[in-house]
Amino acid sequence: MPTQPEPASRDLESHDILSRVGDQLGVRRVFGESTVVDGITVIPVAVAIGGGGAGAAPGEGTGGGFGGLVWGTGVYTVSEGRVRFVPAIDVTALAALGVLAIGLAARVTRRRPS
């Protein structure tokens, strides 16, 4: 019969997992490495979202999971002492919003009595 990890080792595993989650959602995921292009410093920017959980049950063992999403939002440009944010345009998201707006408009017009 397999033995259960000692509570201290469970704490170490939990600490290790949380440390890895922090690495995945840290500032390095939000602000990328800067690059200089034609004398302009470019710094990529993103939104990082994540969540997870872990648990243990006597006689059952332990388990956990984590999920995350990193979405590029644009870049900061630095040129001649001025900083400017240039947003990334997500065509897929804009198209989805357009389809949603058309669907809502169609639904509203169908419900109105003539």
N, C-alpha and C positions, 0 to 999 in steps of 0.2 A: 504494500500500500504506500503511495507517495506521501511524503511528509509535507506538512504545511510550512511555509516560510515563517520564521520567527517574526514577531511584531517589529523588532528593530529593523530587520531586512525589508519589511513591507514599507516602513517609513522611508528607508533609503530609496526604495523603488519609486515611491510617490514623489520624493524630492527630485529624483532623477527625471521623472516624467514632467513635473512642473517646470523644471529647469529647461527641458527641451521645448516645451510649449512657449516659454518666455523667449527662447532663441528664435522661434518661428514667427512670433508676433512682435518682435522688438523693433527698435527704430531703424535697424538696417533693412527691414522689409518695407518700411514706409518711405525712407529716403535712400535712394540708391547711390552708388558711387558716382562722384562728379566726374565729368569729362569736359575737356576743352576742345571746342570745335571752332575754327576760324577766329580765335581770340575771345570766344564767348564761352563762359562756364555754364554747363547744362547739368542740372541735378534732377533726376527722375523722382516723382512723388507718387505714392499709392496709398490706398486705404487697406488696412489689414483687419480682418474680423475673424474671430475664432472662438471655439468653445470646446469643452470636453468634460469628461467625468470619469470617475473610477470608484471602485467599491470592492468589498470583500464580504464573503459569507462563510460562516463556519462550516467546514467540511466541503465547501464548494470551490474554494480557491479565490483568486482575485482576478480582476479584469478592468479594462478601461478603454477609452477611445478619445480621439481628438479629431476635429475637422476645422478647416480654415479656408479663407478666401482672401486673396490679395488682388486688388483691382487698381490698375494704373489710372491715375486721375489727371496727370499732366507733368509738366516740368517747370522748374524755376530756372530762369536764365539770368546770369550776372554779366553785365557788360558796362564798361565805363563807370563803375561804381553804382549802377542802378540794378535793382532786382525786379524781375517781372515774372508773373505766373502765366504760363501758357497752358490752358486746359486741353486735355485729350478728348476728342469727340468720339464717343462710342456709338457708331452707326447702328449696331444691333439693338442697343438699348433704346435709341431714338425711334427705330422702326417698331419695336415692341410697344412703346408708349403711343405711337401713332395708331397702331392696330387697336390698342385698348381704347383710345379716345373715339375712334370710329365705331367700335362695338358698343360703347356706352351711348353714343349719340343715336345709333340705330335703335337701341333698346328703349331709350327715352321717347323717341318719336313714335314708336309702335304702341306705347302705352297711352298716349294721348287720344282721347275720344274725338272723333271727327264731328 
